[in-house]
Amino acid sequence: MPRKPRKSKRPPGLPTREQLLDFIRRSETPVGKREIARAFGIAGADRIPLKALLKELREDGLIDRGRGRRHAAPDALPEIAVLRIVGPDSDGELRAEPWNWPEDRPKPEIFVAPDRRGTATLAAGDRVLARLSRQGEEYEARPIRQLVGQPHEVIGFFERDPKGGGRLRPTDRRVKATYLIEERHAAGARPGDLVAAEPLHTHRSGHLQARVVDIVGRQGEPRIASLIAIHEHDIPHEFPPEVERAANEARPVRGPGERTDFRDRPLVTIDGEDARDFDDAVWAEADTDPDNRGGWHMLVAIADVAHYVRAGGPLDREAEKRGNSVYFPDRVVPMLPEALSNDLCSLRPKEDRACLVAEIRIDAAGRIKRHRFHRGLMRSVARLTYERVQFAADGTPDAEIEPLMQSVIRPLYGAYAALREARRKRGTLDLDAQERRVILDEKGRVVRIEQRRSLDSHRLIEEFMIAANVAAAETLERRQLPCMYRIHPAPDAAKVEALREFLAAFGLGFAKGQVIRPRLFTQVLERARDTPYRAVVNELVLRTQMQAAYSPNNVGHFGLALSRYCHFTSPIRRYADLLVHRAIVDALKLGPDGLPPGAEGRFERIGDAISATERRAAQAERDAIDRYTAAYLSAQRGQTVAGRINGVTRFGLFVTLLDSGGSGLVPISSLPNDFYEHDEKHHRLVGRRWAGEYRLGDPVWARIVEADPVTGGLVVHLVETADDDTAADTPHARRDPGSRPCRGGAPASGRERGADRGRQPGGRRTRRPIRKKRR
């Protein structure tokens, strides 16, 4: 809650909180204390209470202080920022957006003012350093200089232009511009071709121009969604000849030699039905050590990728560039060529495979007592799936698993029970993550979209992998060798306080000022589990968390409540794990293929790079699933489905459709009967006239209006009931589909509607106001 103003006597000339806030919010650029004092005529000792008043506003989250101790409204853009050019709008005015702006936050409106050289040299995708000034609800940007390294391609579908040549319709819904393509630049493209084009830094009739450099595919092809994502995010998907050659020349390990022979242990792989590579195998038995009664002896065997991918070689350089594999519903873009990822480094059943093994002993409470690592040779006895293992654990094993119940399955679950208890006592953050799974037929068409099930067999493998990752980090830390940690910083205090205030309205809050631990969030989630607010609380707790990353500087892993943690268990698909393998080989003198000399000096740069490729892969995977979802829902236009509000912005709502998991935009202009204002603090839109509200987490009925497979965009409108797909759209604020009554506002009269015609809810105009001519 905002603190109450102090009751001490206010010096003459000192502005009220409201006056000071209004001045800061209206200022074109962030302002300092000296400018504020000059504006209000404050001098001498009166500057001391002004400083105290500014501090109060900062602590209440009403203003932010940035560079040079200059103040601005929360989330205001700085005076100088890096922008990405979007392209000209329908009026020919060049638009831009902040570089690397979060996807879940509304983008501020920015127009680029012409400079002395004009803006004709700027194309969509270019990056510029610009000076910003606020013009009402928009920003004016004046470019300082163009930055190198901007994206050099745009992906889109080629269309014929009646005037000759063609047009490029971008697949990225953030790019609003269309590109003209002259006939000499079309490279034989036909209407409907998916092409990669190079923007030309020229304009014609207010439009950008481009040159086709590659024809990627055809519109309507079933598997086009992942192709678009691959090219749009510039994901390397073809291996250079020297990389393929190096992979094909690799040979399997023959005999154990100096390796530890684990072929007598019934190790098994447990993966999803659609897994393409198998890089981890597990085994467990009750510990026979009398000093560890009730404890467990575990093996986690990981493919020995470091044996095949030597530091500095062509395979290593390509793996570092890619950073990780990228998984789409219809294909994988692997980090390593298939000769390794699907063969020599895949722990296929009944085949000898080189491995690096974490041998771990845990006590009855699941705590790691000791561990050591081996370079080994193993032979998986079976390739199992999560579903089959779960059926076996529930009492219905199939014919292959039945003989393994006593020697493999039951000991695995015994060790898992101990590890799960350790996790509970540690107090980890356990979010209810919902993941969509797109099911395709043999022709690549979407059959259905479903939520991935979460089984105990999934959690079993997760706990085994976490134990091996902790053991790897501890091994390297003890020997003071470089480690590429997987870090997850504690959440920002301001975000936690905002969450606390929001949850208090639901009776789910927590005490102010207490030490923030992951257990605290899990307790909140548990209290919300059987309430109507479960989904919104889970979403807000997730948004409060920091993003995990790779770094040689350890800050611990907040979500797992671990002081040290790294990734060791997937070197086929993550470069970070390969670095950890090499470091362990060095630490334990397990061979000559460890880290190269001077590797530690590159770890910070590599950590930043592979964190970026991880984010790129995650976004590409989401974009592909969004396009598959839009293709699936395009046949359902006009139908009404149940949904839930998962985002509230000043320009509208985002609604998650419960059956498919797709997220659709509800434009604020489609919400009738009132003029809605965005209450950012409470994640809601509130009607000014009738006080109806739409709040994050509210269940709604939504009619599918648009579903664009090209961009993955969905537009939905809210309707009154599931059967109301012909009546005019009506408010749904705070209404559970089929149950709670609507709290939307009453309709305005004709006179009232006429008075506000041409304006959006919240008093925003539907058309941009006419600006003064700029010189």
Protein Blocks (a to p, Z undefined) as FASTA:
>chain_A
ZZdddfbdcdehiacfklmmmmmmmpmbdcdfklmmmmnopahjllmmmmmmmmmmmmno
paccdehhiacdehiacfbdcdddfbjcfkopacdddehiafkbccddddddddfkopml
pcehiacddddddehjaccdddfbdcehiafbdcddddddfkgpjddddfblklmbdcdd
dfklnnopaehiacdddddfbdeehiacdddfbdfbdehiaklmmmmmmmmnopafbdcf
klmmmmmmpccdehjklaccfklpccdddddfklcbdcbdcdddddfbfklghiacdddd
dddfklmmcghiaklmmmmmnopacddfkbccdfbdfklmmmmmpccehiacdddddddd
ddfkopafbdcddddddddfbdcdfklmmmmmnopacfklmmmmmmmmmmmmmmmmmmmm
mmmmnopaddddddddddddfkopafbdcdddddfklmmmmmmmmmmmmmmmmmmmmnop
acdddddddddfklmmmmmmmmmmnopaccehiacdfklmmmmmmmmmmpcklmmmmmmm
mmmpccddddfbdgbjfklopabdcdfklmmlomklmmmmmmmmmmnopajklcdehklm
mmmmmmmmmmmmmmmmmmmmmmmmmmmmmmmmmmmgoiacddddfbdcfkbccdddfklo
pacdddfklpghiacdddfknopaddfklopacdehiacddddfbdcfknopacddddfb
lmlmmbccddfehiaehiaacfbdcdddfklmmmmgoiaehhiafbdcdddddZZ
